Amino acid sequence: VVCPDQQSQCPDGSTCCKLSTGQYGCCPLPNAVCCSDQIHCCPSGTTCDTGAGKCNRQDGTSVMWSKKTSSQSLKVENVVCPDQQSQCPDGSTCCKLSTGQYGCCPLPNAVCCSDQIHCCPSGTTCDTGAGKCNRQDGTSVMWSKKTSSQSLKVENVVCPDQQSQCPDGSTCCKLSTGQYGCCPLPNAVCCSDQIHCCPSGTTCDTGAGKCDRQDGTSVMWSKKTSSQSLKSADPSIESYGVMCPDGRSQCPNDNTCCKLNTGNYGCCPLPDAVCCSDGVHCCPNGLKC
């Protein structure tokens, strides 16, 4: 979305709103209402209640308002992460995830929090206990959640059987059928149940259904998805074969389109998944969030 100043832009599905600096910021909502405090914004069809810090609907109910983020210059150059294998959008910061890969913090020169999930604006410190970012003047702001980075060179991973392949950044793991499935983690540990996998450097605890780190902590394990045949007439169509309901976005095969809080569609790495109401997570078919 190109902003009215013709010098800045915001991600697709967002709205350009003026900041107190006179520059344009990005509201993560389509056709949003820009609030008069020049910091927040509300969904289309609502009105800003700056006193209460919320967005009022016509039926008398209200929803949380959103905070604007910085816009990007029209001259977009991706940020290359330290591993030289992944990249993030211009104006963001590369931060390591618990998987060992780099994720993208949607803030420039951000502080990467120790929980390996969130990040804070430059000049603040992460308060992981309270889930916020503390400024030097004693005030605080909401922290941000990292998103996945993109590979600099997208090349599918060919499995040992030389007949199947998995997406770049994943690992081939044998399934109980004898075929290879795809673990959505790089250099992953394939668990003995032949269903799940764990991040590199951890061990599978199949009894507890988790991945144990050497320091005694644990992380959730991942479920494998189906691999793709190497014989594909059009690899691009084979890799992105799920068209989302909006008719504009698509996800890889064996994924499910789920709506995000922004109104756009994201990709859940599970087939026929259940999209959770928080607009962030998803669960395997047959389970409840």
C-alpha positions, 0 to 999 in steps of 0.5 A, spaced: 500 500 500 503 506 497 501 512 502 499 519 500 506 522 501 508 517 495 514 516 499 512 510 504 509 504 503 505 499 508 504 491 507 498 489 503 492 489 507 494 494 512 492 502 512 497 508 512 495 513 518 499 519 519 503 519 526 505 525 530 511 526 527 508 528 520 510 521 517 505 515 515 505 509 519 502 502 518 495 500 521 495 492 521 488 493 518 485 493 511 481 500 510 482 502 518 480 508 521 486 512 524 485 515 531 486 522 533 491 520 538 496 519 531 498 512 535 492 507 534 487 505 529 480 501 529 477 496 524 473 499 519 466 500 521 468 502 528 469 509 531 475 510 536 474 511 543 481 515 545 479 516 552 477 508 553 482 506 549 478 502 544 474 501 538 466 502 538 462 498 534 455 500 532 451 495 536 454 498 542 460 493 543 467 494 543 474 491 540 481 492 542 484 498 538 491 497 534 497 500 534 501 503 528 508 501 526 513 504 522 512 504 514 517 503 509 521 507 504 518 505 497 526 503 496 525 496 499 531 492 500 530 486 504 535 485 511 539 479 510 540 475 517 547 473 520 546 466 517 546 469 510 541 464 508 534 467 511 532 474 510 527 479 513 523 485 510 526 492 510 525 496 516 525 489 520 530 486 525 533 478 524 532 475 531 533 468 533 527 463 534 527 457 539 528 452 533 535 456 531 533 459 525 532 467 524 525 470 525 523 477 523 521 482 528 517 488 525 521 493 528 527 497 526 534 496 530 529 492 535 531 488 541 530 481 541 527 478 547 530 472 551 524 468 550 526 467 543 518 469 541 518 476 542 522 483 541 521 490 543 523 497 540 530 500 540 531 503 546 527 499 551 528 493 555 524 486 554 520 484 561 519 477 559 515 476 566 510 482 564 510 481 557 512 488 555 517 493 553 520 498 558 522 505 557 528 508 560 522 513 563 519 508 567 513 507 562 512 501 557 509 499 551 507 492 548 512 487 545 511 484 538 511 477 536 516 475 531 514 472 524 518 467 519 523 469 515 524 467 508 530 463 505 535 467 500 535 461 496 529 457 495 531 450 493 527 444 495 530 438 500 531 432 496 529 426 501 534 419 501 529 415 497 531 420 491 523 420 489 520 425 494 522 432 496 520 437 502 520 445 502 527 448 503 528 449 511 525 442 512 527 435 514 526 429 511 523 424 516 521 417 515 513 415 516 510 409 519 508 407 511 516 407 509 515 413 505 518 420 507 514 426 510 517 433 512 518 436 518 518 443 518 524 444 521 532 445 519 536 439 521 531 436 525 531 430 529 526 425 527 522 421 533 521 414 533 514 414 533 515 416 526 510 422 526 513 427 530 520 431 530 524 435 534 529 441 533 536 440 532 540 439 538 534 436 542 532 429 544 525 426 543 521 425 549 515 420 546 512 419 552 511 426 554 510 428 547 515 434 547 523 435 545 528 436 551 533 441 551 540 439 554 539 445 559 533 441 562 527 445 559 523 443 553 519 445 547 513 443 543 515 437 538 512 438 531 508 434 526 510 431 520 507 433 513 507 429 507 512 430 502 512 431 494 513 427 488 520 429 485 516 428 478 512 435 478 510 438 471 510 445 475 514 445 481 511 452 483 504 450 482 506 443 486 509 447 492 503 452 492 497 448 491 492 451 496 488 457 494 485 461 500 478 463 500 480 470 498 482 468 491 489 472 492 493 468 496 496 461 496 499 456 501 503 450 500 500 443 499 498 440 505 497 447 509 491 450 511 489 457 509 487 461 516 485 468 517 490 472 521 488 478 526 490 483 520 484 480 515 489 477 511 490 469 510 496 466 513 498 458 512 498 453 517 503 447 516 497 442 517 492 439 512 485 440 514 487 444 520 483 447 525 484 455 525 484 458 532 480 464 534 486 468 536 488 469 529 495 466 530 495 459 531 492 452 529 491 445 531 491 438 527 484 436 524 480 433 529 482 437 535 480 443 539 484 449 540 
